[in-house]
């Protein structure tokens, strides 16, 4: 059990160090560490899906659930501490530098590049979740649902809970 806790802590700490762009950008990093070591691809996709139905920081909830699955309550605690600690420490350290140099062109461009990288990582994770949800096959209704929900969420700016309720209702009818 100690070995699993140490592996879990190290995996989550690495993710915490590399999760530039925010917690959602770290989802693919957590997936690559956790699947299939502690959780199946299908379980991870289900966790990501249900995760957005509830309040809180997505990556902390996901890491905690992976930790719980891997090593029970101690795993949950180790995963949350491991994933949160590096970002918190780095944020505290970087804050004083950013307030001094936020108007510098290199700093602005670097932060912008990180945001684009986060978008790419989220898109990559979304495609992997779609692939897992469809059993590895192209599912026309699933792709249509994803695109339709994306448009509803982005264009109509419908909230997360309403998008999930809508997805559930449509899914019950067509999937």
N, C-alpha and C positions, 0 to 999 in steps of 0.2 A: 504494500500500500504506500509506503514512504517513497518508493521508486516512482510510482504513478503520480503522486503529489508533486514530486520534484520535476518530473517531465511536464506535467500540466503547468506548473508555475513558470518554468523556463519557456515553454511554448507561448503562454499568454504574455509573459514579459517581452519576448521578441515582437509579438504582435503590437503590444503597447508602444514599443519603440519605433515601429514601422508604420503605424496607423495615421499617416499624414492625410489630411483631408477630412478627418472626423471619424466617428465610430462606424458609420455605415460603410465607409471605404475599407474598413478592417474586416468586414464580413468575409470577403474572399480569402483573406489571410487566415482567419480562424477556420474557414472551411478546409483549406489546404493542410492545416495542422491537425484538425480533428477527424477528418474523414479519410480513411476508414478506421483510424487508430482507436477512437473512442466512441464513434457514432457513425451510423450508416449515412450514405448520401441522401437517401429518402428521408430519414429522421431529421437530418440537418435542414433539408428543404422545408419540411413541415414546421420545424422550429422557427425558421426565418419567417414563414408565412404567418404563424400565430403570434410571433413576437410583435409585429406591428399593430396588433389588435389591442395591445395594452400599453399604458403609459410607462415611461422610463427610458433610459438610455439603451438603445438596441444592442450594442456590442457587449455591454455589461450583462444584460439579460441572457444573451446568447452564450457568452463565455461561462456564465454561472450555470446555465443548463447543461452545457457540455461537461463542466466540472462535476456537477451533480451526477451525471450519467457515468462519468469515469471513476469517481471515487466518493460518491455520497456527499454529505454536507461538508466535510473537510475539503473535498475537491471543489465544491461551489465557492467556498471562501478563498481558497488559494487562487482559483482562476480569476475571480473578481479583483483581488489584490494585485495579482500579476499583470492584469491587463490595464488597470487604472493607474498604478504607481508610476510607470515611466512617463506617461503623458502629463500627469499632474506635476511631477518634478520638473520636467522640461518646460512646461507652460509657465511655471513660477519663475524659472531661470530666464526664459526668453522674453517674458513680459517687459522687464526693465529695458532690454535691448530694443524691442520693437517700438516702445513709446519714444525712444530717442531717434530711431532711424526709419520710422514708418513711411516717411515721404521720399526716401531714397529709391531711385529707379530699380536697382537690382533687387531690393527687398520686395517691392511691389510685384515685379515680374516673377520672382521665385514663388511668392505666395499664389499668384495666378496659375502658374504651372502646376502647383500642387492641387489646386482645385480641379483642373482638367484631368489630372491623373486620377483623382478620386472619382470623377464621373466615369472614366474608362473602367476603373475597378468595379464600380457599381453595375455598369452595363455587363461586364464579364460575369459577375456573380448572378445577375438576373438571367442571363442566358443559361448558366449552369443549373439554376433552379428550375427554369422552364424545361430543360433537358431531363432533369430528374423527375419532375412532375409528370412528364409524358412517357415515362418508362424508357427514355432514350430514343423515342420515335418522334417524327414530326406530327404534331396534332393540330390540325387546322383550327378547330374550335378553341383550343388553348391559346394559340397565337392570336386569334381574333379577340379573345377575351383580354389578353395582356395589352394588345394595342388599344382596344376600346377603353379599358380602365386607365391606361396611360393618358389618353386624350381627356378623359373625364377628370382625372387628377390634375393634369397640367393646364388644360385650357379652361375648364370650369372651376378649377381650384377647389374641388371638393375635398373635404378633410379625410384623413386616414381612416377613421372609423366608418364614415359613410361609404368610402370606396370598398372597404372590406365587407360591409353589409351587402352592398350592391354585387360584389364579386360572389359572395356566398349564394345570394338569390339567383343570379344568372347561372352559376355553376350547378345548382340543384336542378335547373331547368334544361341545360344543354350538355353538360358533361357526363 
